Amino acid sequence: MGSLLFTPLTLRGVTLKNRIVVSPMCQYSSEDGFANDWHFVHLGTRAVGGAGLIIFEASAVEAIGRISPQDLGIWKDEHVAPLARITRFIHEQGSVAGIQLAHAGRKASTAQPWKGGGPIPPGEKDGWKPVGPSAVAFDAEHTVPEALDEAGLQRVVRAFVEAAERARAAGFRVVELHAAHGYLLHEFLSPLSNQRTDRYGGSFENRIRLTREVVQAVRKRWPEELPLFVRISASDWTEGGWNLDESVALSKLLKQDGADLIDCSSGGAVPGVKIPAGPGYQTHFAERIRKEAGIATGAVGFIRSSFQADHILRTEQADVVILARELLRNPYWPLHAARELHATVAWPPQYERAQD
């Protein structure tokens, strides 16, 4: 039996040439949300390297939804043209361009990681007051967010929909909604950050309401032939937090709402949680959601070798593998993986001589 890693996967009307996905990885390198040459080279190189799907980094659906002032954005029409330049190049290489639509919620307004990554208070240059489900800060250093009212929640849903429309205008063929890592949608899911007493807080049905509203609203406006992904944190890894049972239940409902794949990550809701990170430590999330919710899944986290990636697919733990750090270290990982797995993959003609 040949490698599953290099078999195509069709989701709705989009076919990925292989099961290797570039994870959305923040570059913290934008000005006013605009994509630039750094993004072109960073993302374009991974398309040249042979990945089947390139998901652009978390792109803010509104300015106050950025993690940092330097985040990529898609909250205004002017952002479309520079994004379209990159998607065209990616598609010319035979890869598919996707984008992660995101809102940082209470974890917004922070400095770039290489500048410490700490919160920027509203009164300081480039700082602003974040929003969240409740007036509860992420930690003692972060600003206490403004709790979103009904009008604010409607604005957020509308922002995701308008961002998806801009994504289509920019040529993207996959949209992923970010409901993980302690950002806004995850903040509503997790009882650790959601202390509301209205119809968006308390019970499981109430806590998932905003995520479902966003998925439903985006699905109505995102073309029927194009797939919609949702990234979730399948577990908060701490007592009293969001858990895998809830993730399975949510995934079943998201499938009904029109989602096509669940990108299964974990953590990020609260600080100081001990996570048993290591090779394959999150793949069981993807496996259980895939089997019990009956929806395609993506496995993430410390996937480093071609044999490990292929094993995840062969043992039906996931439908795609989503790589981050390994593809930062080596954007040509897919080409080398194909050689290791004895898969026939065409190298870019400009690089063919390197195979000798």
N, C-alpha and C positions, 0 to 999 in steps of 0.2 A: 504494500500500500504506500502510495506517495505521500509527500508532505501535505498536511491540511493547511499549513500556514500560507501556502502559496496557491490555494484554490480560491476562485472568485466567490463573492458573497453578494447576493442581490437583495436589497431592501427597497420595497416599492419599485420605483422606476430607475433606481440607481444601482449600478453594479461596481463593487470594489474589486480591483484586480487581484488583491490578496487580503489577508486578514490582519495586516499590520496597520495600526492607527497611531498617528502622532498625537499624544495627549496635549490638551491645551496647557501651555506653559507661559505664565506671565513674564514679559520681558521688561516691564517698567521703563519703557523707552520712548513713550509718546509725548507729544506736546499737544494739549487740548484734545486728546483722544485720537489724533491723526496717525494712521500708519505711515511709515517712512521707509527709507532704504534699508535700515536694520531689519525690519520685518520682512521686506522683500527677500533679502539674502537668507535670513534665518529660516523662513518657511519654504522658500524656493529651493534651498539646498536639500531639504528633507524630501521634497518631491523628486528631485534629481536622484536622490538616494534610494528611491523605489518604494516608499510607503504607499499603501493603498488609499488611505484617507489622512488628510492633514487637517486637524482641527485647530483653528486660530485660537489664541489665548482668550481668557475671560474678557469679554468686551462689554463695557458698561452700557446699560440701556438708558441711564440718565447720569448726569455729571456727578451727583452726590452718591451714585452707586459705584464709584471707582474705589478700589482698594487704596491706591495712591494717586496723586495728581498726575503721574506719568502712565497711567493705565491706558490701554487701547479703548476706544469708544465707538459706539454706533448709535449715539443719541441724536444726531442731526444729519440732514441730507448731505452736507458737505463731506462727511466721512466716507461716503460711498465710493467716489472715484479712486482714491488711493488704495482702497481694499480691492476694487475690481481689477486694478493693474496686477495685483498678486494672484488673485484667483485665476485670471487668464493664463498666467505662466504655469501655475500648478496643473491646470487642465491640459495644457500643451504637453506636459510630461507624462500624461496618462494617469495621474493621481486625481483624487476628488477633494475639493476644498469644502471644509465645514467650518462653522464658527460657533463658539460657546457664548451664549447671551447670559449676562450676569448682572447681579446687583449685590454689592458687598454688605449692605445693611449696617449693622452696628460695628462691623470690623472695617469700615471705611475710614478715609482720611488718615493714612499712615505714610511714613517715609519709605523710600526705596530700600530694599533689604540691605544693599551695600552701604547705606547711610544709617543703619541701625534698625530700620523697620518700625520704629516706635510711632505712637499716635501723634498726629499734628492737631493740636487744639484748635477750635474754631477761631480764636482770636489771632492766631499766628498766620504768617504768609502761607498761602496755598491750603490752609485748613478750612474745614467746614463741619457743621454739626450733622452727624450721621442719623439715620432712622432705623427703627427696628420694630419688632412686634410689641415690645414692652420697654419701659424706661429703666432698663437694666444693662449696665455696661458689660463688655466682654471680660474685663478684669479691672483692677484698681487704676491702671494707667490710662485706659481708654475712656473717651468721653461718654457720658450717659446719653444714649440716643433718644431722639424724640419718638414716642410711640405713634405709629401710623393710625390715623383715623380712617373712616370709611372712604372719604374723598381721596386720601393718600393711597389707600389700597387700590382704588380704581385707577389712580394715576399710574401706579406701578404696573398693573395689568396692561394698561394701554401702552406704556413704554416698552414692554416686552413685545407686544404685537407690532408696534411701529418699527422696532429694531429688526424683527423678523422680515418685515416688508423691505427694509433697507438691505438686509442680507440677501434677499432674492434679487434686488436691483444690482447688487454687487457681484452676482453670479454664483453665490454659494449654493451647493446642492445638498448640504446637510446642515441642520441647525441642532445644537445641543443646548438645553436649558440647564443652568447651574443651580441645583438644589442640594449642594453638598458643602462640606468644609467650613461650616459655621457662618455662611453668608446668608442673605436675607431669606430665601425660601426655606433653607434648612433651619433657620432661626424660628420660623413658624412651626416647622415639624417637631422640633425638639422641646419637650417640657422643661428642659434646663434653661432655655432662653425665652420661651413663650409663657408668660404669666397672665395672659389676657383672660377676661371673664365674659367676653362677648362671643359671637358665633365663629370667631377665628381662634379661640383658645379653649383649653380644657380637654375635651374628649378627643380621641383619635380623629373622628370625623371632622371636628372643627379645626384641628391643627393642620390637617392636610388640605383644607379648603382653598387656601391661596395658591398652593402649588397646582392643584387641579384646575383652578380657574385660569391660571396662566397657560397651562398645557392645552386646555380646551380652546381658549381664545386664540392662541398661536396656531393650533391645528386648523382652525377655521380659515385662517388667512394664509397659512403656508401651503404651497401647492400640493394637491393630493398625491402627485407622483413622486414627491420628495420626502425622504425620511426625517423623522423627528426623534432625537435622542434626549434622554434626561439623565444627568449625573446626580447620584444621591450618595450620601454617606450612609451606608447600610447599618452602621452601628456608631454610637457615641463612645463606645468602649468604657462606659461607666454606669453604675447603678442609677436608676431613675431617668436615664436618658433614652433617646430614640434607639430602637433595637431592630434586630434582623426580622423578627416576626412581623413587626410593623412595616418593615421595608418590603417584605413579600406581599403583604396585604395592599400596600400602596401601589406596588408594581402591577398587581392584577387590575387595579382601577385605572392606572395610567395607560395600560394596554387598551382598555375600553375607551379611554379618552383620545386615543389616536397616537400614542407613543409607539415607537418601533424598536427601540433598544434602550436598556438601562445600563448606564456606565456606573459600575459598582465600586465606589471608593469608600472611605470611612473617616471618622474623626473630624475634629475641628470645631466642635460646638462650644467647648469650654477649655480653658488652659489647664495644664498640669496633669493631663490624663496619660497613664502609662499604656502605650500601645505595643504589642509584641511584634514589632516590625521585623521582617525577614523575607527571604524569597518565598513567594506564593502566599503570604500571610492574609491576603484579601480574596484569593480566588474562590474560597468556599462561599463567600457572599454571592458571587456571580453564579456559581453552580446551583445554589439552592433557589435563588430567584428565577433562574432559567427553568429549572424543573418544576417549581411549584406555581409560578406565575404564568408560565407558558409564553414567555417573551424572550427575545434575543438579548444577550448580555455581553458586556465587555469587561474583561479582567484587567486590573491594574495593580501596580505595586511590586517593585523589585523583580521585574521580569527582565532577565539579562541575557540568557543564552537562547539560541535558536531551538535547541532541543527542549528546553523548558517551555518555551512559547508553543511549540508544536504539541507537546504533551498536554498542555491545558486544553487545546482544541480537540485533540484525539480522545481525551477522556471526557469530553462533553461538559467541561466546566464553564465554557464560554464560547461565544461565536466569533469574537475578535479579541486580540490582545492589544492593549493600549499602553504604549511605552513613553516614558518621559526622560528621565536622566540618561538612560542608555542611548537615546537618540540625540541628546545633547553632547554626549561624549563622542558619538560616532554617527553622523547623519547618514552614512552609507551602510549602516547595520543591516538593512534588508538585503542588499546585494551580497554581503558576506554570508548572511544566514541562508540564502538560497544555495550558495555553493556548499555550505556545510550539510544541508539537507538534500543535496543532489536534485534540486529543483531547477528547471530550465527557465531562466529569467533573462530577458534582454537588458543588457547594460546600455546606457546612453552611448550612441556611437562615438561621441567625443572621448569616452572613457574606456572603450573596448580594449585598447592596448594594455590597460592596467590588469587585465585578467591573466596575462601571460606570466 
